[in-house]
Amino acid sequence: MTALAIVFLALAIVILWGGLVASILYLRARPERADYPPGGEDDERPAHAIIERDT
């Protein structure tokens, strides 16, 4: 392998694994979203209702 290929390989490894580590650290610091938009909790339809489509 040439020196340029090794540099690009190392760069790709740092970018990929660094992104994974950064994502893990971010999720450990903020594990769950606290501000959901209002609504969407309860559904007015019965549990086993027929699906209604507007087509």
MOPAC internal coordinates of N, CA, C and O (Angstrom, degrees):
PM7 1SCF
backbone

  N    0.0000 0     0.00 0     0.00 0    0    0    0
  C    1.4527 1     0.00 0     0.00 0    1    0    0
  C    1.5364 1   108.80 1     0.00 0    2    1    0
  O    1.2310 1   121.95 1   -34.81 1    3    2    1
  N    1.2925 1   113.88 1   145.19 1    3    2    1
  C    1.4548 1   117.99 1   178.48 1    5    3    2
  C    1.5299 1   110.04 1   -82.59 1    6    5    3
  O    1.2310 1   121.01 1   -12.63 1    7    6    5
  N    1.3048 1   115.67 1   167.37 1    7    6    5
  C    1.4665 1   120.43 1   179.84 1    9    7    6
  C    1.5235 1   110.98 1   -64.32 1   10    9    7
  O    1.2310 1   120.40 1   143.42 1   11   10    9
  N    1.3111 1   116.83 1   -36.58 1   11   10    9
  C    1.4603 1   120.49 1   179.23 1   13   11   10
  C    1.5250 1   111.07 1   -65.04 1   14   13   11
  O    1.2310 1   120.18 1   140.00 1   15   14   13
  N    1.3194 1   117.27 1   -40.00 1   15   14   13
  C    1.4609 1   121.07 1   178.67 1   17   15   14
  C    1.5307 1   111.02 1   -65.44 1   18   17   15
  O    1.2310 1   120.16 1   141.25 1   19   18   17
  N    1.3076 1   117.29 1   -38.75 1   19   18   17
  C    1.4671 1   121.22 1   178.95 1   21   19   18
  C    1.5287 1   110.27 1   -67.51 1   22   21   19
  O    1.2310 1   120.32 1   140.84 1   23   22   21
  N    1.3210 1   117.00 1   -39.16 1   23   22   21
  C    1.4672 1   120.34 1   177.78 1   25   23   22
  C    1.5201 1   110.54 1   -63.98 1   26   25   23
  O    1.2310 1   120.13 1   135.24 1   27   26   25
  N    1.3128 1   117.36 1   -44.76 1   27   26   25
  C    1.4574 1   120.33 1   179.12 1   29   27   26
  C    1.5306 1   111.31 1   -66.42 1   30   29   27
  O    1.2310 1   119.87 1   143.59 1   31   30   29
  N    1.3206 1   117.84 1   -36.41 1   31   30   29
  C    1.4556 1   121.36 1   176.11 1   33   31   30
  C    1.5232 1   110.59 1   -62.84 1   34   33   31
  O    1.2310 1   120.46 1   133.60 1   35   34   33
  N    1.3185 1   116.72 1   -46.40 1   35   34   33
  C    1.4661 1   120.82 1   179.15 1   37   35   34
  C    1.5264 1   110.61 1   -63.70 1   38   37   35
  O    1.2310 1   119.96 1   139.07 1   39   38   37
  N    1.3185 1   117.68 1   -40.93 1   39   38   37
  C    1.4582 1   121.59 1   178.59 1   41   39   38
  C    1.5326 1   111.22 1   -62.74 1   42   41   39
  O    1.2310 1   120.43 1   136.32 1   43   42   41
  N    1.3135 1   116.77 1   -43.68 1   43   42   41
  C    1.4651 1   120.51 1   178.99 1   45   43   42
  C    1.5238 1   110.98 1   -64.05 1   46   45   43
  O    1.2310 1   120.04 1   138.89 1   47   46   45
  N    1.3222 1   117.53 1   -41.11 1   47   46   45
  C    1.4639 1   121.15 1   179.00 1   49   47   46
  C    1.5242 1   110.50 1   -63.62 1   50   49   47
  O    1.2310 1   120.52 1   136.21 1   51   50   49
  N    1.3282 1   116.60 1   -43.79 1   51   50   49
  C    1.4735 1   120.34 1  -179.92 1   53   51   50
  C    1.5250 1   110.53 1   -64.16 1   54   53   51
  O    1.2310 1   119.87 1   138.11 1   55   54   53
  N    1.3177 1   117.85 1   -41.89 1   55   54   53
  C    1.4644 1   120.56 1  -179.29 1   57   55   54
  C    1.5227 1   110.65 1   -66.09 1   58   57   55
  O    1.2310 1   119.77 1   132.95 1   59   58   57
  N    1.3254 1   118.04 1   -47.05 1   59   58   57
  C    1.4586 1   120.57 1  -177.03 1   61   59   58
  C    1.5246 1   112.52 1   -68.32 1   62   61   59
  O    1.2310 1   120.05 1   126.85 1   63   62   61
  N    1.3225 1   117.51 1   -53.15 1   63   62   61
  C    1.4572 1   120.40 1  -178.38 1   65   63   62
  C    1.5217 1   111.48 1   -70.35 1   66   65   63
  O    1.2310 1   120.20 1   147.11 1   67   66   65
  N    1.3228 1   117.22 1   -32.89 1   67   66   65
  C    1.4590 1   120.03 1   176.33 1   69   67   66
  C    1.5140 1   111.87 1   -65.15 1   70   69   67
  O    1.2310 1   120.38 1   140.56 1   71   70   69
  N    1.3137 1   116.88 1   -39.44 1   71   70   69
  C    1.4654 1   120.52 1   175.77 1   73   71   70
  C    1.5133 1   112.00 1   -64.81 1   74   73   71
  O    1.2310 1   120.52 1   141.25 1   75   74   73
  N    1.3119 1   116.60 1   -38.75 1   75   74   73
  C    1.4648 1   120.23 1   177.72 1   77   75   74
  C    1.5260 1   110.86 1   -64.79 1   78   77   75
  O    1.2310 1   120.63 1   134.40 1   79   78   77
  N    1.3181 1   116.40 1   -45.60 1   79   78   77
  C    1.4686 1   120.34 1   179.37 1   81   79   78
  C    1.5275 1   110.43 1   -64.32 1   82   81   79
  O    1.2310 1   119.91 1   137.85 1   83   82   81
  N    1.3227 1   117.79 1   -42.15 1   83   82   81
  C    1.4637 1   120.75 1   178.55 1   85   83   82
  C    1.5268 1   111.22 1   -62.98 1   86   85   83
  O    1.2310 1   119.98 1   140.58 1   87   86   85
  N    1.3204 1   117.65 1   -39.42 1   87   86   85
  C    1.4594 1   121.16 1   178.19 1   89   87   86
  C    1.5162 1   111.44 1   -65.05 1   90   89   87
  O    1.2310 1   120.27 1   137.06 1   91   90   89
  N    1.3045 1   117.09 1   -42.94 1   91   90   89
  C    1.4655 1   121.21 1   179.24 1   93   91   90
  C    1.5241 1   110.53 1   -63.42 1   94   93   91
  O    1.2310 1   120.38 1   135.47 1   95   94   93
  N    1.3208 1   116.87 1   -44.53 1   95   94   93
  C    1.4635 1   120.21 1   179.30 1   97   95   94
  C    1.5208 1   111.48 1   -64.52 1   98   97   95
  O    1.2310 1   120.09 1   140.75 1   99   98   97
  N    1.3202 1   117.44 1   -39.25 1   99   98   97
  C    1.4646 1   120.74 1   177.96 1  101   99   98
  C    1.5194 1   110.97 1   -63.89 1  102  101   99
  O    1.2310 1   119.91 1   136.42 1  103  102  101
  N    1.3320 1   117.77 1   -43.58 1  103  102  101
  C    1.4614 1   120.91 1  -179.62 1  105  103  102
  C    1.5221 1   112.01 1   -69.70 1  106  105  103
  O    1.2310 1   120.10 1   149.72 1  107  106  105
  N    1.3200 1   117.41 1   -30.28 1  107  106  105
  C    1.4661 1   119.63 1   175.89 1  109  107  106
  C    1.5215 1   111.11 1   -69.97 1  110  109  107
  O    1.2310 1   119.96 1   146.95 1  111  110  109
  N    1.3295 1   117.67 1   -33.05 1  111  110  109
  C    1.4614 1   121.21 1  -179.90 1  113  111  110
  C    1.5266 1   111.27 1   -77.29 1  114  113  111
  O    1.2310 1   119.94 1   144.44 1  115  114  113
  N    1.3196 1   117.72 1   -35.56 1  115  114  113
  C    1.4672 1   122.72 1  -178.57 1  117  115  114
  C    1.5228 1   108.86 1  -130.85 1  118  117  115
  O    1.2310 1   119.80 1  -100.67 1  119  118  117
  N    1.3427 1   117.99 1    79.33 1  119  118  117
  C    1.4627 1   119.60 1  -170.77 1  121  119  118
  C    1.5204 1   115.40 1   -71.81 1  122  121  119
  O    1.2310 1   119.59 1   150.69 1  123  122  121
  N    1.3375 1   118.40 1   -29.31 1  123  122  121
  C    1.4525 1   118.98 1  -175.50 1  125  123  122
  C    1.5172 1   109.36 1  -139.40 1  126  125  123
  O    1.2310 1   120.79 1   -39.06 1  127  126  125
  N    1.2972 1   116.09 1   140.94 1  127  126  125
  C    1.4542 1   120.67 1   179.38 1  129  127  126
  C    1.5240 1   109.21 1   -74.40 1  130  129  127
  O    1.2310 1   120.30 1   -46.12 1  131  130  129
  N    1.3187 1   117.04 1   133.88 1  131  130  129
  C    1.4580 1   121.01 1  -176.19 1  133  131  130
  C    1.5252 1   112.63 1  -102.28 1  134  133  131
  O    1.2310 1   119.23 1   160.87 1  135  134  133
  N    1.3042 1   119.08 1   -19.13 1  135  134  133
  C    1.4677 1   120.63 1  -174.53 1  137  135  134
  C    1.5287 1   111.12 1  -113.16 1  138  137  135
  O    1.2310 1   121.25 1   -95.22 1  139  138  137
  N    1.3032 1   115.22 1    84.78 1  139  138  137
  C    1.4576 1   120.02 1   175.87 1  141  139  138
  C    1.5252 1   109.38 1   -88.66 1  142  141  139
  O    1.2310 1   119.20 1   -26.99 1  143  142  141
  N    1.3220 1   119.14 1   153.01 1  143  142  141
  C    1.4602 1   120.14 1   177.61 1  145  143  142
  C    1.5309 1   110.44 1   -67.99 1  146  145  143
  O    1.2310 1   120.21 1   -25.10 1  147  146  145
  N    1.3185 1   117.21 1   154.90 1  147  146  145
  C    1.4681 1   119.39 1  -179.11 1  149  147  146
  C    1.5243 1   111.27 1   -66.30 1  150  149  147
  O    1.2310 1   121.33 1   -27.76 1  151  150  149
  N    1.3296 1   115.05 1   152.24 1  151  150  149
  C    1.4606 1   120.56 1   178.72 1  153  151  150
  C    1.5044 1   112.26 1    85.29 1  154  153  151
  O    1.2310 1   121.42 1    -2.26 1  155  154  153
  N    1.3092 1   114.89 1   177.74 1  155  154  153
  C    1.4436 1   120.36 1   177.46 1  157  155  154
  C    1.5146 1   114.09 1    83.16 1  158  157  155
  O    1.2310 1   119.83 1   179.43 1  159  158  157
  N    1.3122 1   117.94 1    -0.57 1  159  158  157
  C    1.4563 1   120.49 1  -179.18 1  161  159  158
  C    1.5300 1   111.12 1   -80.92 1  162  161  159
  O    1.2310 1   120.72 1   127.45 1  163  162  161
  N    1.3226 1   116.22 1   -52.55 1  163  162  161
  C    1.4657 1   121.01 1  -177.55 1  165  163  162
  C    1.5156 1   109.80 1  -104.61 1  166  165  163
  O    1.2310 1   121.06 1   -33.61 1  167  166  165
  N    1.3145 1   115.58 1   146.39 1  167  166  165
  C    1.4470 1   121.57 1   178.25 1  169  167  166
  C    1.5133 1   107.61 1  -114.43 1  170  169  167
  O    1.2310 1   120.43 1   -45.27 1  171  170  169
  N    1.3162 1   116.79 1   134.73 1  171  170  169
  C    1.4662 1   121.39 1  -176.20 1  173  171  170
  C    1.5285 1   112.36 1   -76.85 1  174  173  171
  O    1.2310 1   119.96 1   163.03 1  175  174  173
  N    1.3221 1   117.68 1   -16.97 1  175  174  173
  C    1.4663 1   119.95 1  -176.78 1  177  175  174
  C    1.5186 1   111.24 1   -78.30 1  178  177  175
  O    1.2310 1   120.45 1   -28.47 1  179  178  177
  N    1.3275 1   116.75 1   151.53 1  179  178  177
  C    1.4727 1   119.50 1   173.22 1  181  179  178
  C    1.5270 1   110.30 1   -64.24 1  182  181  179
  O    1.2310 1   120.54 1   -17.08 1  183  182  181
  N    1.2990 1   116.57 1   162.92 1  183  182  181
  C    1.4564 1   121.71 1  -174.12 1  185  183  182
  C    1.5384 1   112.92 1   -63.52 1  186  185  183
  O    1.2310 1   120.34 1   141.19 1  187  186  185
  N    1.3216 1   116.96 1   -38.81 1  187  186  185
  C    1.4664 1   120.09 1  -176.37 1  189  187  186
  C    1.5200 1   111.05 1  -119.63 1  190  189  187
  O    1.2310 1   120.27 1  -133.26 1  191  190  189
  N    1.3039 1   117.08 1    46.74 1  191  190  189
  C    1.4600 1   121.55 1  -178.50 1  193  191  190
  C    1.5226 1   110.34 1   -79.48 1  194  193  191
  O    1.2310 1   121.37 1   -19.93 1  195  194  193
  N    1.3119 1   114.99 1   160.07 1  195  194  193
  C    1.4513 1   121.64 1   175.88 1  197  195  194
  C    1.5360 1   107.72 1   -73.75 1  198  197  195
  O    1.2310 1   120.67 1   -41.56 1  199  198  197
  N    1.2995 1   116.32 1   138.44 1  199  198  197
  C    1.4620 1   120.39 1  -179.77 1  201  199  198
  C    1.5221 1   109.18 1   -73.67 1  202  201  199
  O    1.2310 1   120.55 1   -55.95 1  203  202  201
  N    1.3227 1   116.56 1   124.05 1  203  202  201
  C    1.4663 1   121.46 1   179.56 1  205  203  202
  C    1.5169 1   108.56 1  -100.66 1  206  205  203
  O    1.2310 1   120.84 1   -48.85 1  207  206  205
  N    1.3297 1   116.00 1   131.15 1  207  206  205
  C    1.4549 1   120.59 1   179.44 1  209  207  206
  C    1.5193 1   108.61 1  -120.58 1  210  209  207
  O    1.2310 1   120.58 1   -31.00 1  211  210  209
  N    1.3204 1   116.50 1   149.00 1  211  210  209
  C    1.4580 1   121.70 1  -177.75 1  213  211  210
  C    1.5146 1   112.60 1   -95.02 1  214  213  211
  O    1.2310 1   119.27 1  -154.74 1  215  214  213
  N    1.3084 1   119.00 1    25.26 1  215  214  213
  C    1.4633 1   119.89 1  -177.09 1  217  215  214
  C    1.4892 1   112.22 1   -94.39 1  218  217  215
  O    1.2310 1   120.10 1   180.00 1  219  218  217

